[in-house]
Amino acid sequence: MTKVIISGGGTGGHIFPAIAIAKAIRAIEPGADILFIGAKGRMEMEKVPAAGFPVKGLPVSGFQRRLTVKNLSFPFKLAASMIKAYWVVRRFNPDVVIGVGGYASGPTLRIASHLGIPTLIQEQNSYPGVTNRILAKKVSKICVAYEGMEKYFPAEKIIMTGNPVREDIRNIIQHDQKAYEYFNLDPAKKTVLVTGGSLGSGTINESIQSCIGMNLDREMQFLWQTGRNYYESILVFLSDGNFPNVKVHAFIDRMDLAYSCADLVISRAGAIAISEICVAGKAAILIPSPNVTEDHQTRNAKALEEKEAAVLLKDQDAKEHLHTLIRQLIRDERKTDLMRTNVSTLAITNASDRIAHEALSLKKNQ
């Protein structure tokens, strides 16, 4: 029986691709024993068991780039995580270990490579994070989604696979009646899906509040994932009026149904968000986060805008201009149809299968 460890998480952008890879491995080898290693207190400790896989938590946390007292505990948490990762990996004795990014992947992959276990990392972005750049020297294979990654990784280890996308999003039915019923939406109205990622985006949420303040919700309906940190404050904002065309969720579990309803998507420009938009074939306004390494979200968004597959709106311009852009695009079906056609040509629908095959090819007994 094949045994696989998948490590990483922290946000939905890491967790859901990891689950997609795990399911792809099970599709190839139904009896595969798969264990996740994540970070205690993070989303993966809830979402991974909900998907039917066991997970172990490490006490690791991120290192803050700014001066903060939290950094004083970082070396101790890292040491404790290395020790726990060692014992988990030794006891489980996997054939291969996969890292998908996030706090837990560093200790897990370092221990696995030290023990001589074949390892693979999946890099989602055009500019890799510090953890994956350090791990690249030790791992066996590196699966990427962008060209030109030889600048950061050993060329002989790189395999172009694309980013994994949840299976249910790959199989959505456009404008499915069941999807409208699930979210209590009106199929006769245009729907704007708003998401700032699993943790939410302050800029996007404030911009949508401005849109509602300008009565945009009277022309269309909004399906709005606020993120848990913003949910309560958004409910307070909405409590001041009657907004039947605004459906608010802290987190949307059924993103397949959400994409099904959407005529337009408002989103950050993270690699996985873009991959999902491409696979779902949706017109989108992308608002890159300014708080990411090397401004890679702007690069991601520009790549789509240059192909007329999305519209890029700068973070600093969103509050002032988002309402105008939404109104223009919702009314311009020729433009949005072109965007949907163009974005669909960029979709890679079998990335999780490719990564699963690459990982299984590393098994020690082969």
Secondary structure as UniProt FT lines:
FT   STRAND          3..7
FT   HELIX           12..28
FT   TURN            30..31
FT   STRAND          33..39
FT   TURN            40..41
FT   HELIX           44..50
FT   TURN            51..52
FT   STRAND          55..58
FT   HELIX           69..73
FT   HELIX           74..92
FT   STRAND          96..99
FT   TURN            103..104
FT   HELIX           105..114
FT   TURN            115..116
FT   STRAND          119..123
FT   HELIX           130..135
FT   TURN            136..138
FT   STRAND          141..144
FT   TURN            147..148
FT   HELIX           149..151
FT   HELIX           155..157
FT   STRAND          158..160
FT   HELIX           167..170
FT   TURN            174..175
FT   HELIX           177..182
FT   TURN            183..184
FT   TURN            187..188
FT   STRAND          191..195
FT   TURN            198..199
FT   HELIX           202..213
FT   TURN            214..215
FT   HELIX           216..218
FT   STRAND          221..225
FT   HELIX           228..238
FT   TURN            239..240
FT   TURN            244..245
FT   STRAND          246..249
FT   HELIX           255..261
FT   STRAND          264..267
FT   HELIX           271..280
FT   STRAND          284..286
FT   HELIX           293..295
FT   HELIX           296..305
FT   TURN            306..308
FT   STRAND          311..312
FT   HELIX           315..317
FT   HELIX           318..331
FT   HELIX           333..344
FT   TURN            345..346
FT   HELIX           351..360
FT   TURN            361..362
FT   TURN            364..365
//
